[in-house]
Amino acid sequence: MSAQSAANRRILVLHGPNLNLLGIREPGVYGSTTLDGINTALAALARELGVELKTVQSNSEGALVDAIQQALGECQGILINPAAYTHTSVAIRDAVAATALPTVEVHLSNIHAREAFRAHSYLAPVAVGQICGFGPESYFLGLRALVSVLEK
Ligand code: DQA
């Protein structure tokens, strides 16, 4: 894949609050892989799939909304783990809906098998789909799914 065609398929990867603490954060739930580890493996997969990634982590809802808005005209799709904002943020959902960019929601844990409040996602209705419960693999499956959507 040439650099130019990879740039034509640029994907925004967004990590929400507390994901910067992966590796030390509740390892029984989220595993021992750090965010850097996930980003490095995602970058390798992106090269294989011929896409370019722009990666942002923020603990702030507004910064995540800003990053989603900036994706307009810059990126062709969004891979997002909104973390706790999944269950609270109408603003992130509205930003994704506003861009109308194909968006895949991912979670390390199976949010449907945990506390009841985690089973609801404000984002899911405006996402192409949701992948959860596979640890870091959720991101890799999500990237593959998003690229296949972009190829259609
Ligand atoms: C999470 C699940 C959320 O419920 C939680 O608030 C997170 C991480 C996950 O990846 O499993 O911070 O999105």
Boltz pocket constraint, residues with backbone or C-beta under 6 A from the ligand:
constraints:
  - pocket:
      binder: B
      contacts: [[A, 17], [A, 18], [A, 19], [A, 81], [A, 82], [A, 83], [A, 84], [A, 85], [A, 86], [A, 106], [A, 107], [A, 108], [A, 109], [A, 110], [A, 111], [A, 118]]
      max_distance: 6.0
